[in-house]
Amino acid sequence: MRLVPVLALSAACLVLAACGSSAWVHPTKPPEAFTQDYNTCENEVIRDPKLQVGSRYLVTQATENCMKKKGWTIADE
């Protein structure tokens, strides 16, 4: 009996999450520069011996930190 409200709430959360979107933006660089900067950051992070045995989450976090150091921020669209 309690399963139906839980499923309904879960479905509502998924619908709301699908409506929102965000993108990386930089105050002086065009959106096309994102891919090059992201790949550079990711390659730097992958070469870090401390993160080679870490989880994908740690690599992603380190890559995002690198992007923020380069001036990129995440903005809601």
Rosetta silent file (secondary structure, phi, psi, omega in degrees, C-alpha in Angstrom):
SEQUENCE: MRLVPVLALSAACLVLAACGSSAWVHPTKPPEAFTQDYNTCENEVIRDPKLQVGSRYLVTQATENCMKKKGWTIADE
SCORE:     score description
SCORE:     0.000 S_00000001
   1 L     0.000  -39.159 -177.837    0.000    0.000    0.000 S_00000001
   2 L   -80.382   -9.225 -178.578    2.794    2.465    0.820 S_00000001
   3 H   -68.784  -35.809 -177.783    4.628    1.608   -2.362 S_00000001
   4 H   -61.785  -48.439  178.048    2.309    3.658   -4.585 S_00000001
   5 H   -62.554  -35.711  178.914    3.077    7.045   -2.910 S_00000001
   6 H   -65.674  -44.079  177.903    6.784    6.284   -2.992 S_00000001
   7 H   -64.460  -39.710  178.999    6.647    5.455   -6.690 S_00000001
   8 H   -64.795  -42.126  178.528    4.582    8.565   -7.418 S_00000001
   9 H   -65.705  -41.058  178.056    7.066   10.766   -5.558 S_00000001
  10 H   -62.262  -43.408  179.111    9.984    9.150   -7.356 S_00000001
  11 H   -63.971  -40.739  178.764    8.347    9.728  -10.731 S_00000001
  12 H   -63.891  -40.207  178.407    7.658   13.369   -9.866 S_00000001
  13 H   -64.212  -40.456  178.663   11.290   13.900   -8.872 S_00000001
  14 H   -64.605  -40.400  179.646   12.500   12.421  -12.147 S_00000001
  15 H   -65.130  -44.107 -179.959   10.215   14.672  -14.160 S_00000001
  16 H   -66.387  -38.330  179.438   11.371   17.777  -12.293 S_00000001
  17 H   -66.071  -33.799 -179.901   15.027   16.817  -12.639 S_00000001
  18 H   -70.763  -23.062 -178.797   14.613   16.396  -16.381 S_00000001
  19 H   -75.054  -32.426 -177.173   13.283   19.947  -16.712 S_00000001
  20 L   -83.356  148.049  175.735   16.385   21.629  -15.343 S_00000001
  21 L  -145.046  156.312  178.504   19.559   22.041  -17.320 S_00000001
  22 E  -144.060  162.605 -179.164   22.919   23.630  -16.760 S_00000001
  23 E  -149.085  153.357  175.048   26.011   24.379  -18.794 S_00000001
  24 E   -77.654  134.263  178.009   29.597   25.402  -18.240 S_00000001
  25 E  -132.371  152.563  178.533   30.193   29.076  -19.064 S_00000001
  26 L  -131.033  139.356 -176.543   33.295   31.266  -19.131 S_00000001
  27 L   -66.543  -25.200 -176.328   33.269   35.066  -18.951 S_00000001
  28 L  -122.964   -9.565 -177.735   35.772   35.535  -21.799 S_00000001
  29 L  -106.215  149.016  176.190   35.841   32.278  -23.775 S_00000001
  30 L   -73.861  159.131  179.486   33.295   31.014  -26.311 S_00000001
  31 L   -56.814  -27.503 -178.715   31.346   27.831  -25.538 S_00000001
  32 L   -66.417  -23.632 -179.343   33.404   25.984  -28.147 S_00000001
  33 H   -75.223  -12.874 -178.230   36.527   26.369  -25.958 S_00000001
  34 H   -59.090  -48.091 -175.065   34.935   24.239  -23.241 S_00000001
  35 H   -59.623  -44.680 -179.870   35.778   20.900  -24.846 S_00000001
  36 H   -63.926  -46.117  179.388   39.453   21.715  -25.260 S_00000001
  37 H   -64.172  -40.700 -179.362   39.779   23.004  -21.675 S_00000001
  38 H   -64.354  -44.650  179.460   37.828   20.043  -20.277 S_00000001
  39 H   -63.860  -39.156  177.348   39.973   17.521  -22.148 S_00000001
  40 H   -61.214  -47.607  179.404   43.148   19.273  -20.975 S_00000001
  41 H   -61.759  -45.425 -178.142   41.958   19.164  -17.359 S_00000001
  42 H   -62.388  -40.807  178.594   40.870   15.542  -17.615 S_00000001
  43 H   -65.548  -38.988  176.724   44.225   14.495  -19.089 S_00000001
  44 H   -62.839  -42.766 -178.532   46.091   16.313  -16.303 S_00000001
  45 H   -67.073  -42.046 -178.155   43.944   14.604  -13.675 S_00000001
  46 H   -63.707  -31.790  179.307   44.329   11.155  -15.209 S_00000001
  47 H   -76.351  -13.027 -179.901   48.120   11.524  -15.091 S_00000001
  48 L   -70.449  118.224 -177.389   48.018   12.273  -11.355 S_00000001
  49 L   -60.579  -29.148 -179.650   49.273    9.097   -9.613 S_00000001
  50 L   -67.250  -27.669 -176.965   47.067    9.768   -6.581 S_00000001
  51 L   -99.798   -3.576 -178.530   43.924    9.560   -8.710 S_00000001
  52 L   -69.116  -24.695  178.104   44.880    6.604  -10.888 S_00000001
  53 L  -103.483    2.771 -177.833   43.569    4.170   -8.299 S_00000001
  54 L   -82.378  176.925  179.344   40.626    6.368   -7.314 S_00000001
  55 L   -80.896  164.646  177.702   37.038    6.143   -8.333 S_00000001
  56 H   -60.565  -32.609  178.666   35.559    7.838  -11.386 S_00000001
  57 H   -60.475  -44.473 -179.248   33.817   10.248   -8.996 S_00000001
  58 H   -65.103  -38.479  177.471   37.176   11.521   -7.693 S_00000001
  59 H   -64.767  -43.107  179.203   38.471   12.004  -11.234 S_00000001
  60 H   -63.266  -44.061  179.223   35.321   13.921  -12.164 S_00000001
  61 H   -61.985  -44.071  179.908   35.582   16.129   -9.067 S_00000001
  62 H   -65.399  -37.981  177.772   39.244   16.889   -9.750 S_00000001
  63 H   -65.240  -42.861  178.424   38.458   17.688  -13.398 S_00000001
  64 H   -65.019  -37.417  176.987   35.659   20.060  -12.358 S_00000001
  65 H   -63.753  -40.406  176.910   37.989   21.767   -9.879 S_00000001
  66 H   -61.448  -43.676  179.109   40.524   22.252  -12.677 S_00000001
  67 H   -61.765  -40.013  179.075   37.822   23.784  -14.889 S_00000001
  68 H   -65.663  -35.493  176.727   36.849   26.191  -12.115 S_00000001
  69 H   -66.020  -28.072  178.168   40.498   27.257  -11.784 S_00000001
  70 L   -82.853   -0.759  177.086   40.451   28.059  -15.500 S_00000001
  71 L   101.380   -0.151  179.524   37.471   30.376  -14.934 S_00000001
  72 L   -81.194  143.675  175.041   34.608   28.104  -15.995 S_00000001
  73 E  -133.957  159.353  177.428   31.445   28.008  -13.892 S_00000001
  74 E   -95.882  125.809 -179.442   28.238   25.996  -14.057 S_00000001
  75 E  -123.371  142.445  175.878   25.191   28.132  -14.812 S_00000001
  76 E   -75.152  140.254  178.923   21.523   27.176  -14.967 S_00000001
  77 L  -101.576    0.000    0.000   19.925   27.696  -18.338 S_00000001
